[in-house]
């Protein structure tokens, strides 16, 4: 019988994780190990999960990230392995920790599953049967709304954050994969590698799909089983919180670079529309600005200073203009007047001008003259660097519904 590893990432959300585990323990397929990787900074969450599970099942193992690297005692009998990550390096890194231990223990399949889900009893058996029947190594299934179970969130062709009613569906080649629910044959990772940790959060599933296509690895969708998905339980719904807005923005551009499609102008137009639609929420505006700025500066992975940038205020102290402007800026980078002067000084040098426009927009994110200049300069910088020289038709597969 095939051995299945299910990987869940927990981030400050013990309740949902425990509910998901309960539904997995009810699967009608017995040869399963459940791996939970905890990315929470506080150890209390993994302790809550561990203590709760110990009361219900006997085969629960708690490991540090370091201990997990040499652990080779997975039973594949609905045993549970809890791993405390050394630090929160994101969704991709958490899944990689889980996948490494699963692969070391000679698993046959790996199911990447969001922790804010509950699954039907036949889900593993159905996806395994589909994989074997059609000889296709990657399978996904229908995702329904947890709160209104008649609504569909994902049907292989599109995703709907609020869900929608639909009746007909069929086995098919999906247009894109949802990272909430992908069932892989383990040897696929020999071809495509593990998850790309540059993303930290969002769009890592788009890049995995790209690598599947690039390596001619087929994937398939079945509507004959489904999971129920809450969505946004750990960090909030898409673009509803600063954390979500930052990574959604930065990685909206990063995926274009990874796919070598360089459609930055189109994506920046989309992000500017997002910006204008969120004028009531200054925190979201600031994190959208930071996401674009960080991409331009080449930052990937985790952004530790979101709160710093959200709360940054301009210093309105007097400026001694007899001093060198750049030297003065290094001493007081939050000086509003100085930023205006420097932005003007570097009008013909967009690679330096963007720094000061970013700060001006950050101080007054609703001031049109600042944020419009910032977006225009960002478009010029990115299209000049890559899109004009290397632009191709976009290969991006994310769905904006």
Beta strands, then each sheet from edge to edge (+ up, - down):
strand 1: 4-10
strand 2: 32-38
strand 3: 60-64
strand 4: 79-84
strand 5: 109-113
strand 6: 117-119
strand 7: 138-145
strand 8: 151-154
strand 9: 159-165
strand 10: 181-185
strand 11: 219-229
sheet 1: 3+ 4+ 2+ 1+ 5+ 10- 7+ 8- 9+
sheet 2: 3+ 4+ 2+ 1+ 5+ 10- 7+ 11+ 6-
end
